[in-house]
Amino acid sequence: MSTPAADDAHSRRRVHRSGRWIDEWNPEDAGFWQSRGRSIARRNLFWSVIAEHFGFSVWVMWSILVVKMGANSHGGPGPAGFSLTTDQQLWLVAVPSGVGAFLRLPYTFAVPTFGGRNWTIFSALLLVVPCGLMMWAVRHPELSFGSLLVIAAVAGVGGGNFASSMTNISFFFPEREKGWALGLNAAGGNLGVAVIQKLGATMIAAGTGAALGRIGLIYIPLAIIAAVGALLFMDNLSEARADYGATASAAKRGHTWVMSFLYIGTFGSFIGYSTAFPALLKNPALFDRADVALSYGFVGAFVGSLARPFGGWLGDRIGGARVTVAAFAAMTLGGLGAVASIGPKGKILDHPNFGLFFASFMLLFLASGIGNGSTYRMIPAIFARRGRELGGDETTMRRARKEAAGALGICSAVGAFGGFLVPIIYAQSNKAYRTIAPALWTYIGLFILMAVVTWWFYLRRGGLEAAGEPAPAPARELVTTTG
C-alpha cells in the first residue's frame, strides 16, 4: 500500500519523455512565481483559451444551423431544403451537449495521462471531424432526422475540450489567482458560443446548403491554428500526473456532488439557454422570426461569457457561495420575467412584451455567467480548505490540488448535462402544451432549490464556507457512502 510520501516521491521522479515537460512546478512559492512561473502560466493560459474557444464554437454550431433548417411557415422545406420542426431543432442542439457532457470526464483524465499540451494539440485537431461531417450533411436535405442527430452528436467533442482545458490550467496557477485564471479561461471558451452564433449567422444568411457549410470552411483552419499554437507554445506539467486515486477520492466527497448539482444550474443553464435561444426566437409559437434569431440570438451567450470571469473575481474577494446564491436569485427573477411576458397560449401578447422577454433572458444569461465563475471558484477553495485542515504541508496540499482537479472534471461533466436537459425540457413543453411556460416554471423551481442548497452547505453557521476563509464552526466533511 502506497503512502502519501511515496506518492509524492513518485510524482517528483524525473522521467525522459518527448515534448515540452516541466518537472518542477510550485506556483505557491512566491519567488518561483515571480521569477518564471507567472510568465509560463500566462502563456499556457493564452493558448488554452484559444483552443477551448474554437472547441465551444464547434460544440454549439448546430444552434445556429437549425435556424435555417426549419420548415417554412406552411410546414414545407425552408430555404436550405430541410423541414425540421421546432422540437427536432431543439433535439439537434441538445444531443451535442449531451455527448460533450459524457466526454468531459475522460477528457479530464487525458490531461494527466498524456500531458496538457499534448492533449490540447490532439483535441484541437479532432474538431476538424465534426466540421467536415457538417459540411457534407447540410448539402443533403434528404438525410433522415436520425442521421442528422448522429452527425450533430459528433460535434460533442468540442464540449470535452472545456474539461481538459480547465483541469490543465488549474495546475498552473496559485490558489490566490485560480478564480480569475479559471474564469478567464472559461470565459474565452464560452465566448465561442456567441462568436459562432454571430459569425455563423452572417455566413449562412443566404440560407442554402452551400452557405451553411461555410462555417466548416472557417473553423477547420482555425482548429489547425490552435493545434499549431499549442505545439509551439504550451507545456506539459509533470505534477499533473495521472492520479486516478485522487479522482476516486474526490468522487467520494459529498461536496463534489453538491457542487456538480449547483453547476448544472449555472453552466448547464448557460449552455442550454445559449443553444436553445435562437430556436426559441424562431419558434412559430412565439415569434417565428428567423431574422431576429440570426441577428440577436448571439447576444445572450455574449453577455454570459463576459460575466463569467467577473463571477470568479467576485468569488475570490467576497466568497463563491455568496455570489452563487445571488446568481440563483437573479436567475429566478429572470425566469419569472420570461413567464410574465408569455400569454396563456404561449404567445407573446404584443410587441412591447418582446422587450420583457428579451430582457429577462439577458438577466438569465448574465446571472448564469456570474454563477459559472463563482461555482467553479468554490471547488478548488473547498479542497484547499480540506488540505489545510489535514495539516497544510506541501505534500498534503499537492494531494488536495489533485483532488480538486478531479472534482473539476466531475463537476464539469455533470454540469454540462444541463445543456442537454434545457433544450429537451423546452421541446417537451412545446410539444405537449404549445408553450414554453411549463419549462420556465421548472427552471424557476430548480433555481430556488439550488440557492437553498448553496446556503445550507456553504453559508449557514456550521457549514463549510467555500470562500476559503475559516468557517464559523468546524465543518464536518461530507463523504458519500458506497456499496
DRENLUMTI-918019 format. One record per residue (C-alpha): residue number from 1; residue in one letter; z, y, x. Coordinates in steps of 0.001 Angstrom, whole numbers. Each point is the difference from the previous one (the first is absolute). Layout:
BEGIN
pos,code,w,v,u
NUM,A,Z,Y,X
...
//
This chain:
BEGIN
pos,code,w,v,u
1,M,0,0,0
2,S,-1057,3338,1469
3,T,2420,2882,399
4,P,-729,3712,-450
5,A,285,442,3770
6,A,-2501,-2789,628
7,D,-2354,1419,-2624
8,D,277,3405,1642
9,A,-715,-1452,3439
10,H,-3016,-1799,-1396
11,S,-1312,3169,-1636
12,R,241,1834,3323
13,R,-1740,-2703,2019
14,R,-3175,1326,1588
15,V,-3091,-1983,-761
16,H,-3563,434,1140
17,R,-2321,743,-2894
18,S,-3343,1678,-353
19,G,-117,3444,-1569
20,R,2268,3026,119
21,W,3582,-1290,-185
22,I,3175,2024,573
23,D,2894,-2264,996
24,E,2845,2528,104
25,W,458,2249,-3008
26,N,3227,1787,-954
27,P,-670,3042,-2205
28,E,3729,534,-626
29,D,418,949,3691
30,A,-432,3795,30
31,G,-1239,97,3583
32,F,-2620,-2680,-574
33,W,-1113,1626,-3241
34,Q,-432,3438,1542
35,S,-1726,-1183,3171
36,R,-2601,-2365,-1435
37,G,1028,-1623,-3261
38,R,-919,2858,-2352
39,S,-3547,459,1314
40,I,-742,-3730,-179
41,A,1471,-300,-3497
42,R,-1998,2954,-1314
43,R,-3237,-1321,1468
44,N,533,-3331,-1735
45,L,1010,1741,-3206
46,F,-3227,2027,-39
47,W,-2295,-3028,190
48,S,2227,-1957,-2348
49,V,-479,2749,-2592
50,I,-3775,-50,491
51,A,-296,-3766,-439
52,E,2386,-103,-2950
53,H,-1800,2921,-1652
54,F,-3308,-1862,-15
55,G,1777,-3149,-1158
56,F,1404,1783,-3046
57,S,-3412,1458,-810
58,V,-1652,-3408,9
59,W,2919,-1474,-1952
60,V,-463,2362,-2957
61,M,-3745,652,182
62,W,-524,-1870,-3269
63,S,2124,2597,-1822
64,I,-2843,2496,324
65,L,-2853,-2514,-241
66,V,1056,-1186,-3467
67,V,-385,3518,-1414
68,K,-3772,-450,332
69,M,-4,-3690,-918
70,G,1356,406,-3518
71,A,-2006,-364,-3177
72,N,-1552,3059,-1593
73,S,1345,1531,-3201
74,H,-1977,-2556,-2044
75,G,1311,-2999,1924
76,G,-3221,-571,1909
77,P,-650,119,3755
78,G,920,3214,1766
79,P,-2132,1805,2607
80,A,888,-2561,2685
81,G,-1134,-2884,-2227
82,F,3494,-1382,-733
83,S,1762,-19,-3360
84,L,3648,-632,879
85,T,2669,704,-2606
86,T,3050,2133,809
87,D,2146,-3133,228
88,Q,-2439,-1606,2456
89,Q,-46,3176,2106
90,L,3795,-38,209
91,W,-47,-3662,1051
92,L,-2487,814,2770
93,V,2373,2605,1439
94,A,3077,-2187,-507
95,V,-1170,-3169,1761
96,P,-501,1596,3470
97,S,3519,1416,-311
98,G,1389,-3442,-720
99,V,-1851,-1584,2919
100,G,1149,2793,2306
101,A,3581,-628,-1075
102,F,-297,-3716,854
103,L,-1443,813,3415
104,R,2713,2435,1004
105,L,2523,-2619,1062
106,P,-2343,-1922,2345
107,Y,-1260,3341,1310
108,T,3614,885,849
109,F,331,-3185,2070
110,A,-3351,662,1646
111,V,1358,2975,1968
112,P,2703,-1912,1916
113,T,-2249,-3048,310
114,F,-3147,1637,1344
115,G,1142,3511,973
116,G,-303,3218,-1979
117,R,-3042,1233,1910
118,N,-1799,-3335,-154
119,W,572,-414,-3719
120,T,-1083,3575,-737
121,I,-3320,-726,1703
122,F,-539,-3193,-2007
123,S,1137,1364,-3360
124,A,-2193,3095,382
125,L,-3091,-2115,710
126,L,855,-2219,-2980
127,L,-612,2974,-2306
128,V,-3723,-416,611
129,V,-11,-3166,-2173
130,P,1075,1527,-3365
131,C,-2267,2986,607
132,G,-2999,-2258,579
133,L,759,-2142,-3054
134,M,396,3079,-2168
135,M,-3337,1414,1150
136,W,-1674,-3229,-1093
137,A,1858,-339,-3312
138,V,-708,3488,-1370
139,R,-3748,-697,293
140,H,309,-3040,-2274
141,P,1180,1041,-3486
142,E,-832,-3496,-1225
143,L,3077,-1347,1832
144,S,2669,-1480,-2221
145,F,3334,1762,-381
146,G,1688,-2935,1769
147,S,-2262,438,3015
148,L,784,3711,115
149,L,3727,-812,-94
150,V,-324,-2312,3011
151,I,-1988,2580,1974
152,A,2435,2772,-893
153,A,2909,-2227,1036
154,V,-1296,-80,3581
155,A,722,3730,219
156,G,3677,-1022,-51
157,V,-159,-450,3780
158,G,241,3782,247
159,G,3374,-116,-1755
160,G,1439,-2322,2611
161,N,-599,2630,2699
162,F,2915,2045,-1275
163,A,2600,-2678,724
164,S,-1191,-709,3531
165,S,-332,3686,782
166,M,3466,919,-1259
167,T,1618,-2980,1716
168,N,-1660,926,3282
169,I,951,3689,-131
170,S,3606,-792,-949
171,F,494,-1422,3508
172,F,-1357,3064,1802
173,F,2324,2743,-1285
174,P,3766,574,338
175,E,2176,-288,-3068
176,R,389,3770,-369
177,E,-3783,491,-290
178,K,-964,-3098,-1973
179,G,-52,1728,-3375
180,W,-2517,2625,1044
181,A,-2134,-2399,2080
182,L,-186,-2673,-2703
183,G,-607,2654,-2639
184,L,-2835,1551,2003
185,N,-1518,-3402,707
186,A,166,-966,-3658
187,A,-1290,3383,-1174
188,G,-3043,-306,2232
189,G,-706,-3353,-1580
190,N,712,1173,-3537
191,L,-2418,2901,483
192,G,-2704,-2624,301
193,V,324,-450,-3770
194,A,-717,3670,-714
195,V,-2783,199,2582
196,I,-1906,-3022,-1311
197,Q,341,1255,-3565
198,K,-1330,3467,881
199,L,-2544,-1023,2621
200,G,-1062,-3003,-2045
201,A,-450,2140,-3115
202,T,-2352,2281,1911
203,M,-2006,-2875,1422
204,I,-441,-1887,-3285
205,A,-744,3008,-2192
206,A,-3533,-1321,-578
207,G,1520,-3040,-1664
208,T,-2516,-2631,1125
209,G,839,-3230,1793
210,A,-1537,1335,3196
211,A,2229,3085,-203
212,L,3121,-2105,-514
213,G,-771,-1852,3220
214,R,180,3211,2020
215,I,3766,-416,224
216,G,-520,-3031,2200
217,L,-2471,1861,2184
218,I,2734,2532,769
219,Y,2973,-2319,489
220,I,-1589,-2745,2075
221,P,-532,2342,3010
222,L,3401,1643,-614
223,A,1703,-3403,183
224,I,-1762,-680,3296
225,I,1130,3384,1353
226,A,3608,-848,-908
227,A,-260,-3352,1790
228,V,-1423,1603,3143
229,G,2729,2678,-32
230,A,2687,-2681,-244
231,L,-1641,-1929,2833
232,L,-5,2998,2326
233,F,3187,1872,-880
234,M,2613,-2240,-1654
235,D,2649,-2256,1591
236,N,1786,-3265,-767
237,L,3787,-83,268
238,S,1678,-3100,1418
239,E,3122,915,-1975
240,A,-1978,-561,-3191
241,R,-77,-3745,645
242,A,-367,-2530,-2763
243,D,3503,-531,-1329
244,Y,-200,-2008,-3180
245,G,3753,-489,101
246,A,558,3755,-307
247,T,-2367,185,-2968
248,A,1684,-3014,-1574
249,S,3335,1754,481
250,A,-1414,3121,-1626
251,A,-1166,-2110,-2938
252,K,3611,-1166,-505
253,R,1286,3556,-283
254,G,383,1133,-3573
255,H,-869,3528,1062
256,T,-3476,-1168,992
257,W,-676,-1065,-3572
258,V,1661,3033,-1539
259,M,-2242,2217,2098
260,S,-3040,-2139,-880
261,F,725,634,-3672
262,L,311,3737,586
263,Y,-3199,35,2036
264,I,-1880,-1451,-2963
265,G,990,3162,-1847
266,T,-1046,2412,2748
267,F,-2916,-1405,1980
268,G,-1062,-2371,-2779
269,S,-189,2948,-2386
270,F,-1942,2089,2501
271,I,-2680,-2571,742
272,G,-136,-1224,-3602
273,Y,-410,3469,-1490
274,S,-2470,952,2740
275,T,-2314,-2903,-738
276,A,341,243,-3792
277,F,-184,3791,-426
278,P,-3811,387,234
279,A,-496,-2851,-2478
280,L,2535,1553,-2383
281,L,-1821,3332,89
282,K,-3233,-1792,-923
283,N,1663,-2176,-2641
284,P,-1750,553,-3392
285,A,3419,-157,-1666
286,L,1031,3075,1995
287,F,-2696,2308,1360
288,D,-3164,-2015,649
289,R,-752,2446,2802
290,A,-1511,-1604,3064
291,D,-679,3462,1406
292,V,3710,863,-173
293,A,915,-3336,1585
294,L,-2406,558,2874
295,S,962,3642,532
296,Y,3784,-203,-352
297,G,972,-3663,243
298,F,907,430,3674
299,V,2506,2835,-468
300,G,2979,-2175,-910
301,A,-393,-2258,3029
302,F,-386,3089,2184
303,V,3235,1537,-1308
304,G,1947,-3245,358
305,S,-1260,-581,3531
306,L,1006,3453,1219
307,A,3426,-403,-1604
308,R,839,-3251,1783
309,P,997,1396,3443
310,F,2035,2679,-1786
311,G,1964,-2789,-1692
312,G,712,-1599,3383
313,W,975,3380,1462
314,L,2398,673,-2870
315,G,1410,-3503,379
316,D,766,694,3666
317,R,2003,3077,-946
318,I,1719,-519,-3341
319,G,-181,-3778,-451
320,G,-2745,-2289,-1226
321,A,1959,-1158,-3035
322,R,547,3528,-1330
323,V,-3675,806,360
324,T,-989,-3279,-1641
325,V,2163,587,-3079
326,A,-1483,3487,-377
327,A,-3509,-1465,345
328,F,595,-2537,-2780
329,A,1427,2759,-2218
330,A,-3138,2088,534
331,M,-2219,-3029,-664
332,T,1836,-530,-3288
333,L,-778,3583,-995
334,G,-3631,-482,983
335,G,-250,-3108,-2145
336,L,1552,1771,-2984
337,G,-2443,2869,410
338,A,-2939,-2403,39
339,V,1250,-1681,-3183
340,A,427,3395,-1674
341,S,-3642,852,717
342,I,-1313,-3074,-1821
343,G,-503,-137,-3778
344,P,973,-2844,-2343
345,K,-3280,-1828,601
346,G,10,498,3720
347,K,-2373,2951,-2
348,I,639,3411,1502
349,L,652,2254,-2987
350,D,-1864,3054,1259
351,H,-1233,1587,3206
352,P,3268,1763,974
353,N,1762,-3361,122
354,F,-2373,-1144,2726
355,G,1889,2460,2191
356,L,3314,-1622,-924
357,F,-1410,-3467,662
358,F,-1414,1020,3369
359,A,3141,1930,1027
360,S,2212,-2930,-993
361,F,-1985,-2363,2175
362,M,102,2460,2883
363,L,3802,-35,-286
364,L,-105,-3807,24
365,F,-2123,38,3148
366,L,2152,2624,1715
367,A,3267,-1788,-757
368,S,-1348,-3439,903
369,G,-1228,1386,3336
370,I,3407,1479,802
371,G,1640,-3235,-1112
372,N,-2318,-1994,2275
373,G,1299,1869,3020
374,S,3660,-86,-986
375,T,150,-3699,-921
376,Y,-1821,-1045,3160
377,R,2410,2159,1994
378,M,2952,-1779,-1588
379,I,-996,-3435,1327
380,P,425,541,3777
381,A,3099,2120,-717
382,I,1620,-2878,-1893
383,F,-596,-2456,2829
384,A,1055,2509,2654
385,R,3246,453,-1924
386,R,508,-3758,18
387,G,-654,-128,3761
388,R,2648,2665,637
389,E,2495,-1871,-2152
390,L,-618,-3129,2100
391,G,805,1777,3239
392,G,-2839,2382,700
393,D,-834,-1369,3482
394,E,-3581,-40,1241
395,T,-587,-3655,-833
396,T,1372,339,-3521
397,M,-1984,3150,-717
398,R,-3209,-1601,1270
399,R,634,-2915,-2342
400,A,628,2466,-2831
401,R,-3314,1727,708
402,K,-1794,-3349,-168
403,E,1645,-822,-3309
404,A,-978,3440,-1267
405,A,-3618,-635,1026
406,G,57,-3271,-1915
407,A,1535,1720,-3017
408,L,-2684,2693,126
409,G,-2654,-2686,-241
410,I,1713,-1744,-2895
411,C,564,3244,-1893
412,S,-3544,1229,544
413,A,-1387,-3308,-1282
414,V,2181,-124,-3100
415,G,-406,3715,-688
416,A,-3781,-210,180
417,F,3,-2314,-3012
418,G,708,3120,-2017
419,G,-3557,1000,815
420,F,-1117,-3175,-1768
421,L,2375,265,-2938
422,V,-622,3639,-944
423,P,-3740,-369,-803
424,I,596,-3353,-1692
425,I,2687,1451,-2268
426,Y,-2354,2852,-841
427,A,-2781,-2491,-746
428,Q,2187,-2141,-2248
429,S,1375,3039,-1813
430,N,-3503,1383,-525
431,K,-1311,-3361,-1175
432,A,2833,-731,-2417
433,Y,756,3477,-1366
434,R,-2992,2151,1005
435,T,2453,2376,1645
436,I,1805,153,3341
437,A,3210,1330,-1584
438,P,1799,-3417,23
439,A,-841,-334,3695
440,L,1447,3434,718
441,W,3220,-847,-1859
442,T,289,-3162,2103
443,Y,-247,2046,3193
444,I,2546,2531,-1245
445,G,2534,-2755,-666
446,L,-552,-1448,3472
447,F,436,3406,1678
448,I,3346,493,-1726
449,L,1138,-3500,997
450,M,-1040,571,3603
451,A,1897,3286,180
452,V,3125,-1790,-1224
453,V,-476,-2821,2529
454,T,-354,2535,2840
455,W,3184,1782,-1037
456,W,1932,-3260,-418
457,F,-756,-1433,3423
458,Y,-343,3114,2150
459,L,1700,3047,-1508
460,R,3077,-994,-1971
461,R,3362,-121,1731
462,G,226,-3285,1864
463,G,-3771,-446,242
464,L,-1989,-115,3204
465,E,-1339,3494,523
466,A,-3539,-409,1329
467,A,-164,3366,1736
468,G,1640,-1612,3010
469,E,3229,1987,-369
470,P,3393,-1714,-372
471,A,488,-1325,-3503
472,P,3016,1270,-1967
473,A,1458,-3492,73
474,P,-775,-3166,1972
475,A,-3251,-1411,-1325
476,R,-218,-3671,-803
477,E,-3223,-1511,1340
478,L,-2130,-1515,-2722
479,V,-1317,-3474,783
480,T,-2215,-2005,-2294
481,T,928,-3581,-636
482,T,-2421,-2740,872
483,G,-259,-3590,-1094
//
